[in-house]
Amino acid sequence: MDVPLMSELFANGETPEILFWVGCAGSFDQRAQKITKAFAAILNKVQVKYAILGKEEACTGDPARRAGNEFLFQMMAYQNIQVLNNYGVKKIVTACPHCFNTLKNEYPVLGGTYEVIHHSVFLQQLIDEGKVKMKEEGSFKGKRITYHDSCYLGRANQIYEAPRKVLEILDAELVEMKRCRSKGLCCGAGGAQMFKEEEKGNTRVNLERTNEALELQPEVIASACPFCNTMLTDGVKNREKEDQVQVLDIAELIAASMQ
């Protein structure tokens, strides 16, 4: 894929409309790389002028801060802020709610103030502007889809409508889990839980959440977070339902249904 680098555009004296912040999951996790590619494909199709930092992008420091290592968080944050400010970045779009929350709410105190948009909101804007054209017979038309609210998107930033509006354009049957929106259940990966051993309990959080989704007998479980995607995919595999149920990011659903 032809993805422009910020350093290259900067060298040519050009400024992109948005900086696409890929994040650790979107860069290194094989499953999440598909979400990154899908979102980049959408940006290419609608001809949005964008760029990524590439090797200049470091982790936002979210897992370090959530796990209690404030020193490491600030070190990483200052490094990123320096890079972003040097390029004069104004607008950032990211497909990861963890990166989104940290860049939007925690960087300003350290001197990094940007307009930060989650890809669900950005996709909704593109749809509202009529830039996203769907195929007549979309791949997901009439399919049963349930959407899982990411904690860092929902409760932390009150973004509930945008991802659902994006899914509406697919002309699918949207079904809600009992615990959704502000009462949504965590997938089990938030607060740096993704990277540590779990504590003893009766059931894994991701299995409990996957069971809630599977009760609705969906064909697709949609998410808008790479961590949620991983946890729900593991849950579906645990129930041996991967042949019947797909776990997909909203960007993948749109990319597959666009003209």
C-alpha positions as CSV (number, residue, x, y, z in Angstrom):
1,M,0.0,0.0,0.0
2,D,1.1,3.5,-0.7
3,V,1.0,5.3,2.6
4,P,2.6,8.7,2.8
5,L,5.1,9.5,5.6
6,M,4.9,12.8,7.5
7,S,8.7,13.3,7.0
8,E,8.4,13.0,3.2
9,L,5.5,15.5,3.0
10,F,7.3,17.9,5.3
11,A,10.5,17.7,3.2
12,N,8.4,18.7,0.2
13,G,6.8,21.6,2.1
14,E,3.4,19.9,2.1
15,T,1.0,19.5,5.0
16,P,-1.6,16.7,5.2
17,E,-5.1,17.3,6.3
18,I,-4.8,14.7,9.0
19,L,-2.2,12.7,10.7
20,F,-3.2,9.0,11.0
21,W,-1.9,7.8,14.3
22,V,-1.5,4.0,13.9
23,G,-0.7,2.9,17.4
24,C,1.2,-0.2,18.7
25,A,-1.6,-2.7,18.0
26,G,-2.3,-1.3,14.5
27,S,1.5,-1.4,13.7
28,F,2.6,-4.7,15.2
29,D,-0.4,-7.0,15.9
30,Q,-1.1,-9.1,12.8
31,R,-4.9,-8.9,13.3
32,A,-5.0,-5.2,14.0
33,Q,-2.8,-4.5,10.9
34,K,-5.9,-5.5,8.9
35,I,-7.8,-2.7,10.6
36,T,-5.0,-0.2,9.8
37,K,-5.0,-1.3,6.1
38,A,-8.8,-1.1,5.9
39,F,-8.8,2.5,7.3
40,A,-5.9,3.5,5.0
41,A,-7.8,2.1,2.0
42,I,-10.9,4.2,2.9
43,L,-8.7,7.3,3.2
44,N,-7.1,6.6,-0.2
45,K,-10.5,6.0,-1.8
46,V,-12.1,9.2,-0.5
47,Q,-8.9,11.1,-1.3
48,V,-8.2,12.5,2.1
49,K,-4.7,13.9,2.3
50,Y,-3.1,12.1,5.2
51,A,0.2,10.9,6.5
52,I,1.6,8.6,9.2
53,L,4.7,9.2,11.4
54,G,6.1,5.7,10.6
55,K,9.2,5.0,12.6
56,E,8.9,8.3,14.4
57,E,5.7,7.2,16.1
58,A,6.2,5.7,19.6
59,C,3.6,4.2,22.0
60,T,1.5,7.0,23.5
61,G,2.4,5.6,26.9
62,D,-1.2,4.6,27.8
63,P,-0.3,1.0,29.0
64,A,2.6,2.4,31.1
65,R,0.4,5.0,32.9
66,R,-2.5,2.5,33.5
67,A,0.0,0.0,34.9
68,G,1.4,2.7,37.3
69,N,4.7,3.7,35.6
70,E,4.1,7.5,35.4
71,F,7.8,8.2,34.7
72,L,7.8,6.0,31.6
73,F,4.5,7.5,30.4
74,Q,5.8,11.0,30.7
75,M,9.0,10.1,28.9
76,M,7.1,8.6,26.0
77,A,4.6,11.4,25.9
78,Y,7.2,14.2,25.8
79,Q,9.0,12.3,22.9
80,N,5.8,12.1,20.9
81,I,4.8,15.7,21.6
82,Q,8.2,16.9,20.4
83,V,7.8,15.1,17.1
84,L,4.2,16.2,16.6
85,N,4.9,19.8,17.5
86,N,8.0,19.9,15.2
87,Y,5.7,18.9,12.3
88,G,3.1,21.4,13.4
89,V,0.4,18.7,13.6
90,K,-3.1,20.1,14.2
91,K,-5.5,17.2,13.5
92,I,-5.0,13.5,14.5
93,V,-7.2,10.5,13.6
94,T,-6.7,7.1,15.3
95,A,-8.4,3.8,15.2
96,C,-7.5,3.0,18.8
97,P,-9.6,4.4,21.7
98,H,-6.6,4.0,24.0
99,C,-4.4,6.2,21.8
100,F,-7.4,8.5,21.3
101,N,-8.1,9.0,25.0
102,T,-4.5,9.6,25.8
103,L,-3.7,12.0,23.0
104,K,-7.0,13.9,23.5
105,N,-7.3,14.1,27.3
106,E,-3.8,13.6,28.7
107,Y,-1.3,15.2,26.3
108,P,-2.6,18.8,26.6
109,V,-1.2,19.1,30.2
110,L,2.2,18.1,28.9
111,G,2.1,20.7,26.0
112,G,0.6,18.6,23.2
113,T,-2.8,20.1,22.2
114,Y,-4.4,18.7,19.0
115,E,-7.8,18.1,17.5
116,V,-8.0,14.3,18.1
117,I,-10.7,12.3,16.4
118,H,-11.5,8.6,16.7
119,H,-11.9,6.8,13.4
120,S,-15.6,6.0,14.1
121,V,-16.4,9.8,14.3
122,F,-14.2,10.5,11.2
123,L,-16.0,7.8,9.2
124,Q,-19.4,9.2,10.3
125,Q,-18.2,12.6,9.0
126,L,-17.2,11.2,5.7
127,I,-20.6,9.4,5.4
128,D,-22.5,12.6,6.3
129,E,-20.5,14.5,3.7
130,G,-21.5,11.9,1.1
131,K,-17.8,10.9,0.4
132,V,-18.4,7.3,1.3
133,K,-20.3,5.5,-1.5
134,M,-21.6,2.0,-0.8
135,K,-22.1,-0.9,-3.2
136,E,-25.7,-1.7,-4.2
137,E,-25.5,-5.2,-2.8
138,G,-23.1,-4.7,0.2
139,S,-21.4,-7.7,1.7
140,F,-23.2,-7.2,5.0
141,K,-26.7,-6.3,3.8
142,G,-29.3,-7.8,6.1
143,K,-26.8,-9.5,8.3
144,R,-27.2,-9.6,12.1
145,I,-24.6,-7.3,13.7
146,T,-24.1,-6.4,17.3
147,Y,-21.8,-3.6,18.4
148,H,-19.5,-3.8,21.4
149,D,-18.8,-0.4,23.2
150,S,-15.2,0.1,24.0
151,C,-14.7,1.6,27.5
152,Y,-12.3,4.2,26.3
153,L,-14.6,5.3,23.6
154,G,-17.9,5.0,25.4
155,R,-17.8,5.8,29.1
156,A,-14.5,7.7,28.9
157,N,-15.4,9.9,26.0
158,Q,-19.2,9.6,25.5
159,I,-18.9,8.3,21.9
160,Y,-21.9,6.0,21.4
161,E,-23.7,7.3,18.4
162,A,-20.9,7.6,15.8
163,P,-20.0,3.9,15.5
164,R,-23.7,2.9,15.3
165,K,-24.4,5.5,12.7
166,V,-21.5,4.1,10.6
167,L,-23.0,0.6,10.9
168,E,-26.4,1.8,9.9
169,I,-25.1,2.6,6.3
170,L,-24.4,-1.2,5.9
171,D,-28.2,-1.8,5.7
172,A,-27.8,-4.6,8.3
173,E,-29.9,-5.7,11.2
174,L,-28.4,-4.1,14.3
175,V,-29.0,-5.8,17.6
176,E,-28.0,-4.5,21.0
177,M,-26.6,-6.5,23.9
178,K,-28.3,-6.2,27.3
179,R,-25.2,-4.3,28.6
180,C,-24.5,-1.6,26.0
181,R,-23.7,2.1,25.8
182,S,-22.9,3.6,29.2
183,K,-23.7,0.2,30.8
184,G,-21.5,-1.7,28.4
185,L,-19.2,-4.4,29.8
186,C,-15.5,-4.1,29.4
187,C,-13.8,-6.7,27.0
188,G,-11.2,-7.4,29.7
189,A,-8.2,-5.6,28.1
190,G,-8.5,-2.0,29.4
191,G,-6.3,-0.5,32.1
192,A,-3.2,-2.4,30.9
193,Q,-4.9,-5.7,31.7
194,M,-4.0,-6.8,28.2
195,F,-0.4,-7.1,29.2
196,K,-0.6,-8.7,32.6
197,E,-1.5,-12.0,34.1
198,E,-5.1,-12.2,35.2
199,E,-6.2,-12.4,38.8
200,K,-8.1,-15.4,40.1
201,G,-11.9,-15.3,39.5
202,N,-14.9,-17.3,38.3
203,T,-14.7,-16.4,34.7
204,R,-12.7,-14.4,32.3
205,V,-14.2,-11.0,31.4
206,N,-13.8,-11.5,27.7
207,L,-15.7,-14.8,27.8
208,E,-18.5,-13.3,29.8
209,R,-18.7,-10.5,27.2
210,T,-18.5,-12.8,24.2
211,N,-21.3,-15.0,25.7
212,E,-23.5,-11.9,25.9
213,A,-22.9,-11.1,22.2
214,L,-23.4,-14.8,21.1
215,E,-26.8,-14.9,22.9
216,L,-28.1,-12.6,20.2
217,Q,-26.9,-15.1,17.5
218,P,-25.1,-12.4,15.4
219,E,-23.2,-13.1,12.2
220,V,-20.8,-10.2,13.0
221,I,-19.6,-8.7,16.3
222,A,-18.5,-5.2,15.4
223,S,-16.0,-3.3,17.5
224,A,-14.0,0.0,17.1
225,C,-11.0,-0.9,19.2
226,P,-8.1,-3.3,18.4
227,F,-7.9,-4.5,22.0
228,C,-11.6,-5.3,22.1
229,N,-11.2,-7.0,18.8
230,T,-8.5,-9.4,20.2
231,M,-10.5,-10.2,23.3
232,L,-13.7,-10.9,21.5
233,T,-12.0,-12.9,18.8
234,D,-10.4,-15.1,21.6
235,G,-13.9,-15.4,23.2
236,V,-15.4,-16.6,19.9
237,K,-12.6,-19.1,19.4
238,N,-13.1,-20.4,22.9
239,R,-16.7,-21.1,22.1
240,E,-15.6,-22.7,18.7
241,K,-17.9,-20.3,16.8
242,E,-15.3,-18.7,14.5
243,D,-16.9,-20.4,11.5
244,Q,-20.3,-18.8,12.2
245,V,-19.4,-15.4,13.8
246,Q,-16.9,-12.8,12.5
247,V,-15.3,-10.2,14.8
248,L,-14.7,-7.1,12.6
249,D,-13.7,-3.5,13.1
250,I,-16.1,-0.9,11.7
251,A,-13.4,0.3,9.3
252,E,-13.2,-3.3,7.9
253,L,-16.9,-3.4,7.5
254,I,-17.0,-0.1,5.6
255,A,-13.9,-0.9,3.5
256,A,-15.5,-4.2,2.4
257,S,-18.8,-2.5,1.4
258,M,-17.5,0.6,-0.4
259,Q,-17.7,1.1,-4.1
